Amino acid sequence: MPADTLPPPGTPAPGAAGGSSRRRRASRSWLGTLPLLAFAAVCFGLPVGFVVYGAFTTDDGGTTHATGSNIATSLGGAYLTSLTGSVELSALTALLGCVLGMLIAQAVVAARRGALRESVLTASGVLANFGGVPLAFAFVATLGISGVVTQVAHLDSAGWNLYSFPGLVVIYLYFLVPLMVLVSVPALDGLRPQWREAAHNAGATTGQFWRHVGLPVLAPTLLGGFVLLFGSAFAAYATAAALVGGSVPLVTLKIADALSGNVQVGQENVALALSLDMIVIAGLVMAVYLPLQRRSTRWLH
């Protein structure tokens, strides 16, 4: 390199200058996430911290000390029955909601009618957020013991009982299926028409396309929808409380009983232990979903 083209002493190399500018931009980009991190720390971190602290402590005569009895109590007896009941109800309704929601979403996407698509998505958005006590009373008026549909179709003679586990499954599907439709439609839109055309040109049938191309690509979305539906059903409280009370063992109802003081002396923090159990279960389900979500992103984008 000629001497007259050499940079003056102390001048940083071009690559070094570019690297330092990129580091400065990266450091500034983190500043934009500070409000989100602060919000998450206050609204999620602090409650989880208090739950963990309360689950492993007990108050004995004004003295707080560490203990594992709360967790042990939450994993035995009626509490364990309620926890397994919630898991069974959530898993069943999430599975049925995924299948029904995906079928409805596929019918909407395949129809290619803008009016039908907008109508279904709008109705799904409304129904997915319709729950709680109003939903319970609506089903009592239609499918309860004296409900209109029950009397007209004579469902009581067939053994139908709304205030039971199957009744909760039907009610939960009312808002879980629309939620799955909202999740599935964008994923189905991401299936490129060229993939289907290429499969058909290669001699593949429609079933073979879905088995070897469509379903593998949509598998992370299906699992993500299952996780979302599972979490919604697992955390639901008002609908079940207004409909079945304590006749169907659910962990959310047990937590409400514990928070209201309906526990033995010295077990006031069992509700926090049950909440921690729910957090752990939700975390395990999310741990299965996240790796597949990254795989789906590579395919659909």
N, C-alpha and C positions, 0 to 999 in steps of 0.2 A: 504494500500500500504506500503511495507517494507520501512524502513528509508533509506536503502542503495540504493534504486531505485528512490528516489525522485530527481528531477532535482535541480541543484544548484539555490540558490536564485537569482532572476532577470532574469532567463532564460524564454523566452516567451513560452507559451503553443503551442503544435503542431498545433492546429486549428488556433490560432492567427497568427502563422507564415505563414500558408497556405493562410489565408485571406489577410494578408498584401502583399504577393507575387502576388496574383491575382489582387489586387488593383494596384500594380505597373505595371503589364502587361497591365491592362486595360488603365492606364494612358499613357503608351507608345504607345498603339495601336491608341490612339487619335492623336498622333503626325503624323501618316501616312495620316490622313485625312486633315491635315492643308493645303497642297497645293490645294486639291480639294475645301475646304471651301474658300480659298483665291481667287481661280479662279471664283467660283460662286459669291462671293461678288463683284468682279471687273466687271465681264462680265454680271451679272444678277442683282445684288443688286443695283449697282450705276445707271444703266439705269432706273430701276423701280423707284428708288428714285427721279431721275430727272423728270420722267413722272408724278409722284404724285405731286411733287412740282409745276411743270408747270401747271398741271391741275387745281390747286386751287389757282393760283396767276395770276395777270395781271399787265402789265406795263403801267402806266398812267403818261405820261410826264416824264419818267425817274425814277419814283417812283414805286416800286413794293409793292403791297399789296394783302392780301388774298381776295378771292372772290369765290363764287359758281356759277357764271354766266357761266363759261366755261362748267361745267357739265350740267347745265340746258339747255344750247344751244345744247350740243351734244345729249340730250335726247328729242329733239323736231324738228319738221319740216322735212326738207330734210335729216338731219343727222340721225334722228330716222328711217326714211324710209330706208336709206342705211344700218343701223345696223340690222334692221329686215330682210332686203333682204339678207345680208350675213349669218345671222343665218338660214334662210330658205334654202338657197343654200347649206350651209355646212351640215345641218341636213339631207337633202334629199340625197345628194351625199354620205354622210357617211353611211346612212342606206342602200342604194343600193349597195355601195361598200362592206359593210359587208356581205350582202347576197350573192352577186356574188363571192366575194373572198373566202368565206367559202365553197361554192359549188365547186369551182375549186380546192381548197386545198383538200377537201375530195376526189374528183375524183383522184387527184394525189397520195394521201396516199393509197387509196383503190387499185389502179392499181399495186402497189408494183413493179414498174419497175424503176431501178436506173437511166437509161438513161433519161426516161421521167421526173423523179423528178428533176434531175440536170438541164435539159433543161428548165423546167418551172421556177425553182428557179432562174436560171441565167437570163432568160428573165425578170422575175419579178423584180429582182434587178436593171436591166438597165432601164426598163420602169418606175419604181417607182421614179427614179431620173431624168426623162426626162420631163421637164416642161419649163415654161417661154415663152419667145418670140419664140424660135424655135418650140415649140409645137403648138403655135397659128398659125404660118405660115404653118406648116404641115397640120393642119386641114383646113385652108383657101384654100390650094391647092387641098384638097380632097373633103371637104364638104361645101366649100364656095359657093357663088352665081355662080361662074364660075368653081367650082371644078370638078374634074374628075368624082367622084362618083355621085355628084349632077346632072351632065349632062347626064351620062349614065343611071341612075335610074330615072331620071325626078323627083327628090325630090322637086324641086321648085314648080311644079304643085300640089304637095300634101301639100303645105304650110310650108315646112321645111325652117327654117331660122337659120343659124349658129350663127348669131350675136344677140342672144336673150337668155333668161333664160334657155330654154331647150337646146340650143347649148352649154352653159357653163356646164350644167349637163353632157352632153356627153363627153366634153373635160376633165372635172375633173375626171370622171370615168376612163379615160385612164391611169391616174397615181395612182388613189386611189385603184382600184381593185388589181393591182399587189402588192401594199403595204399591203393590207389585206391578200393576199396569203402568203407573207413572215411572217406575224404575226400568221397565222392560222396553218401552217404546223407543227411547233413545238408543238403547243397545241394538235393537233390531234394525233401526235405521242405519247403524254402523256396518251392518253386513253388506258388503259391496255387491252390486248386481253382477260384476265381472266374475266373482267367485262362482256364483250359481251357473252362469253361462259357460264358464270353463269346465265345470263339473259335468254339465249336460253334454257339452261337446266331446268330453272324454267317455261318454256312455254311461255316466252315473245316473241312477234314479233319484227321485226326490228324497226317498228315505236314506239312500247312501250319502247324499249331500249333507243332510242334517246329522247323520251319524258320524261322518268323518270330517266335516268342515264346520257346519253351523253350531252344533252343540259343543264341540271343543272350544270354539271361539267364545260362545256365550256362557260357558261353564263358570268363569269367574263372576259374571254378572248375575247368574242364577244363585251362586253361593252368596254373593253380596246381598242380593234380595232376601235370601233366606236369613242372613244375619240381621238385616234390618227388620224383617217381620218378626224374627225371634225376639229381638230386643223390645219391639213394640208390645208384643203379647206378654213378654216376661215382666215388663214394668207396669202393665195395665192394672189399675186398682178400682176406680170408681164404678166401672161397669159391673165387675164381679161382686163388689161390695153391695151394690144396690140390688143385684139379682139373686145371688145365692147365699150371701152372708157367710156363714161358716160351714155350710153343708158340703162345700167342695173345698178341700184343703189347698190353699194357695199361700205362697210365702208373703206376698204383699199384704194379705189379710192378717197373717200372723204378726207382721211388723206393726200394722195398725193397732192390733190388740196389745202388743208389748209397749208401744208408745203411749197408749191410753192408760197404762198401769195395770193391765189385766195379766199380770205375771206374779210369780212367787217373789217373796222378799229376797233381795240379793241378786235378782236376775233382771234388773232394770236395763242393763246394757245388752241384753240378748237381741233386742231389735237392731242395734248397731252391728252385732255379729252376723245377723241374718243379712243385713245390707252388704256387709263385706263379702259374704258368700255369693250374693248376686253379682257383685263387681268382679269377683274372681271368675265366675262362670261366663260372664259377658266378655271378659278379657281373653279367656281360652277360645271362645268362638271367634273373636276378632283375630287371634293369632293364626287361625287357619285361613281366614279370608284374605289377609293382606298380601301374602305372596302371590296368590292367584290374581289379585287385582292388578299387580304390576305386569303380569303376563298378558292380561286382557288389554291393558293400555298399549302395549307394543303392537297388538294385532289390529286394534280398531282405530289407531291414529297413524 
